[in-house]
Amino acid sequence: MSQLRPILLATAPTHPRASVDTATLLAALEASGATGRAVQWDAQDVDFRDHVVLLHSPWDYQHKLETFLSWCDAVETTGQLVNPAATVRWNIHKRYLLELAAGGVPTLPTALLDRSTPLDDARQAAERAAGSWATTKLVWKPAVGAGADGLFVWDVSTPFPSPKVEDLLVRGDVLLQAYAGRIETEGELSVVCFEGIPAHVVHKFPAAGDYRVQLHFGGRYEVRAPRPEEAHLAERILAAAPHPNTYARVDLIPSPEGGWALGELEVIEPELFLRHAPESAARFAGVLARIAA
């Protein structure tokens, strides 16, 4: 039996939550017969050649985007990046939501504003979108970003939030979406998948009176097995993605029409909540061990 290639878990040690799943995954890798260790993704003294490199938690990448993308390309020339660099480049800009919607994937009503859009044009586009989508609230967020960084909700009955919008446009392209009010009571679902097959679901609920489900905003999580309709939708979404993925997190939002719609498809560095799902951790470790063979 050939020796397995080492598996490096690319992370960002300075991020306060970057290691939440690291110990769980390393233990699962060891149990699967593989060798793994966590490393800083942009460390100059780490040799990534001939390794399997997992984008585990490089959660500062959005602050040095071009460096990160160049690093992904470099890793792939001498080793194996999981997920591949082409997948990363496709997923890093949220225009992918428009591509998937055009292919029939259920998504929230979405529009993309180029960073060069004048502020008055952005206001007019938002007003048109609100009317077209029959919504009284719009979600604004960076087209390239992580978590809820830069995200805010605008009630169209209030003055246009020029400073916030201008700040987003200075940073880059902007995504505009209809607000899914049901998220306040029904939360959102994160369907964690390996090789296109759902493994577990994290049902996330916001704090009372909020819409953000992240823990640092007071959200709470429940981990459970996928229900058939959730698994089917996640598989359908992954089948529509144009690039391969070994792991994925399909974030589903309550749709205004009923049921669930795609909020985001995370195939770069999603938190997988493995510490709450040991069977999924073992399954993922087995997948990585096969890749390393």
C-alpha positions, -999 to 999 in steps of 0.1 A, spaced: 0 0 0 14 34 -10 21 60 16 -5 88 18 5 123 10 5 146 40 -27 168 43 -22 204 53 -51 224 68 -47 259 55 -59 283 82 -56 319 95 -43 316 131 -50 352 139 -87 348 133 -104 342 167 -125 312 155 -102 297 128 -95 266 148 -130 256 160 -131 224 139 -93 218 136 -88 193 165 -119 173 154 -107 170 118 -71 162 127 -83 134 150 -105 121 123 -77 122 98 -54 103 122 -81 76 127 -84 73 89 -47 66 86 -38 100 72 -13 126 85 -25 161 89 -15 194 104 -27 230 104 -6 257 88 -9 294 81 -20 296 45 3 326 36 33 316 58 65 320 39 82 290 56 57 263 47 64 240 18 31 231 1 47 210 -26 34 174 -30 8 179 -3 -29 178 -3 -39 213 9 -74 218 23 -88 253 25 -98 247 61 -102 282 76 -82 309 58 -107 334 70 -87 365 64 -84 359 26 -109 387 17 -85 413 31 -58 402 7 -78 387 -22 -52 388 -50 -25 373 -28 -49 345 -19 -59 337 -54 -23 337 -66 -14 314 -37 -42 290 -47 -28 289 -82 7 283 -69 -4 255 -46 -21 238 -75 9 238 -97 29 216 -73 3 199 -50 -34 194 -48 -58 221 -36 -91 211 -21 -113 226 -34 -96 234 -68 -85 269 -77 -111 271 -105 -138 264 -80 -125 291 -57 -124 317 -85 -159 309 -96 -173 311 -60 -154 340 -47 -177 366 -64 -214 363 -56 -223 368 -93 -224 330 -92 -259 334 -77 -272 350 -109 -256 322 -129 -273 295 -109 -306 313 -109 -304 315 -147 -300 278 -147 -331 272 -127 -318 271 -91 -343 288 -67 -327 319 -53 -338 351 -36 -345 380 -61 -309 393 -67 -292 422 -86 -256 431 -89 -243 466 -88 -209 473 -104 -185 491 -81 -184 520 -106 -221 526 -102 -228 563 -93 -246 566 -59 -277 581 -75 -279 552 -100 -276 528 -71 -305 545 -54 -326 543 -85 -317 506 -90 -326 498 -55 -360 516 -58 -368 497 -90 -357 464 -74 -380 469 -44 -409 477 -67 -402 448 -90 -397 423 -62 -427 437 -42 -406 440 -11 -403 467 15 -368 458 26 -335 452 7 -304 434 18 -271 451 7 -238 432 10 -204 430 -7 -202 407 -37 -169 395 -23 -169 389 14 -174 365 42 -199 362 71 -221 392 76 -192 416 70 -206 448 54 -242 434 53 -271 457 62 -309 458 56 -326 489 42 -363 496 48 -373 514 17 -397 537 37 -366 553 53 -341 577 38 -316 561 14 -285 550 33 -260 569 11 -230 566 34 -233 528 38 -239 522 1 -210 545 -9 -188 526 15 -198 492 -1 -192 506 -36 -157 518 -26 -149 483 -15 -161 466 -47 -192 453 -65 -224 451 -44 -251 425 -42 -287 436 -37 -313 411 -26 -349 409 -15 -352 406 23 -364 372 34 -385 382 65 -392 346 74 -356 341 84 -364 360 117 -387 331 128 -376 301 107 -339 308 105 -317 294 78 -303 260 69 -267 251 62 -265 217 44 -230 203 47 -221 180 18 -191 158 8 -187 147 -28 -221 161 -36 -239 141 -9 -255 158 22 -240 148 55 -257 170 81 -277 201 85 -270 231 108 -303 249 114 -294 284 124 -318 308 143 -312 345 148 -316 362 182 -351 377 188 -355 409 167 -325 402 145 -319 385 111 -283 376 114 -277 340 124 -240 341 132 -231 332 168 -214 365 175 -247 382 167 -265 360 192 -276 333 169 -281 297 180 -276 264 161 -292 230 160 -273 201 142 -293 173 127 -297 149 98 -309 163 64 -346 159 57 -353 144 22 -365 177 7 -335 195 20 -311 169 7 -328 169 -27 -325 207 -30 -289 207 -19 -280 180 -44 -298 199 -72 -279 230 -64 -245 212 -64 -253 195 -97 -259 230 -112 -225 243 -101 -200 243 -131 -169 234 -111 -162 203 -89 -162 204 -51 -151 179 -26 -169 197 2 -196 223 1 -220 241 24 -254 249 9 -270 278 28 -308 278 23 -330 308 31 -368 308 35 -382 318 2 -410 345 -1 -428 320 -23 -426 293 3 -401 265 8 -364 272 6 -341 291 -17 -303 293 -21 -288 320 0 -252 312 -7 -232 282 -19 -200 281 1 -172 260 -16 -141 279 -6 -136 279 32 -170 273 49 -173 264 85 -185 228 85 -194 224 122 -176 190 123 -172 193 161 -209 188 164 -211 160 138 -184 133 145 -198 109 119 -195 136 93 -159 144 104 -150 107 100 -166 107 65 -148 138 54 -115 125 67 -121 93 47 -127 114 16 -95 134 22 -75 102 28 -86 88 -5 -75 120 -22 -41 117 -5 -36 81 -16 
